[in-house]
Each structure stands twice: as structure tokens, then as C-alpha cells.
Amino acid sequence: MINVTATAASKITELLAEENKQEAGLRVFVQGGGCSGFQYGLMIEEGEGASDADQVFQSNGVKLYVDPISIRYLKGAEVDFIDNLMGGGFTIKNPNAKSTCGCGSSFNV
């Protein structure tokens, strides 16, 4: 399972409302690349792109879609939203990552 913090859920809900896509969810995925081998991806998922193989979770009122390959790397992960002096953005805290790059957007298992 993947969790979404209350802060991230609030921001996701706000973004979906701005896009007039309140029924949509968030696709969380892993792809090759980045300086550590894998990188995270987040995108709005309206359901048309969803596969029967996708796992769908609910966390803090947000629907999450995860493909079968990504779920292997994301079990127990947490999506958060950080807003600080350097700017804001979504982050993923992944207990499966053995190392991460300096920017925190890629990881190694």
C-alpha cells in the first residue's frame, strides 16, 4: 500500500478541483532514469489510462493508481507535499530505496 499525507491529499484535491477533475486520481509510478537508476513519476489519472492490472488505493480521500511493476518498488511509500523557501513540491518517502540522489527525485534499490 502507498499512503498520502494529509498535506499532500489537500494539495492533490486542490489541483484536481482547479483542473475540474474531482473524480480523477493520482498515478504514482517508477521509471528508469535519474542519477540513481530509477525515478518517481506522478500524474493525474482520470481512469481511461488505467489497466485492469493496476492496483488502486484510497489514502486520505485520494485515489491512487499504481502499475504492477511500480508497486514492487513503492510498497510502504508515502507521498507528501513540502512547501519551503526553496519552493514546494511533492516528495516520495520510500522505505525500499537503498540510496537516493542529492535532489531526492531518483533512487536505487
N, C-alpha and C positions, 0 to 999 in steps of 0.2 A: 504494500500500500504506500501511497505517496500522500503527504499531508500538506496543507496550505495554511500558513499562519493567518490569524485574524487580520493583520495589517495587509498582507498580500491579497486575501479574499476581498477586502474592502476596495482595494485598488483595481482588482480584476473586475469586480462588479461595476465599478465606476467606468472603466474603459468599455465594457460591453454595453452599458447604457449610452455612452457617447456615440458608439457605433450603431446604436439601435439594434443590438443583437443579444438581448437579455436571455434568450433561450439557448445561446451558444455556450461553449465551454472552452477550456484551455487544453491544447495538446502540448504535452511535455515529451521531449524526445532527446535521444543521444545520437550523434553522428560522428563519423571520423573527422579528424582535423584538430585545429588548435595546436598550441605548442606542447601539450602533454599527451596527445594521441586521440582524445575524444573531446567533444564539446557539447554543451547543452543547447537545446532549442526550445522556444516557447512560441506558440501561435494560436490564434483564435480558431476554434474548430466548431463549425456550425452543424456537423453531423453528416453532411454529404460525403466528406472525405473519410469518414470513419469506416473501418473494416470490421467484419464480424470477429476477427482475431484480436481487435483492440480490447484492452481492459479499460473499463470505465469506473471511476471512483467519484465519490462525493466527499468533499472536505470543506468545512466551514461554508457550506452553501454553494460551493463552486464545483462544477462538473469537470473532471479531468479525464482526458483520453491518453492512453499510453499503448504504443505498439508492442508486440511480443518480444522483439529484440531489445528495445529500450528498457522494458520492465526489469530485465535481468541486471541492469546497471543502476537502476533507480529505486529498488526496494528499500523502503525506510527513509527515502529522501524527503526533504521539506522545502517547499517553495516559500520564499519570504520576499518582502519588499523593503528596501533600505532607502531612506531619504536623508542625505547628509550634505555637508558643504561641498563635496566633490560631485554632487548630483544624486539622482535617485535611479533605482532600477531593481529589477527582480534578481534574486540570487537563489541558488540551489545549494542546500547543505546536504551533502551526500555521504552517508557513513561507509559506502563501498569504495570511495576514492582513496587510493593509497597515496597519491600526491596530486597537487594542483599547481597551476601556473601562477605567476605573480598577480595577474588580473582576476583570477578566480573563475574565468569562464571556460577553462578546459581542465581535464583531469586524466589520471591514469589509474587503471585497476590492476 
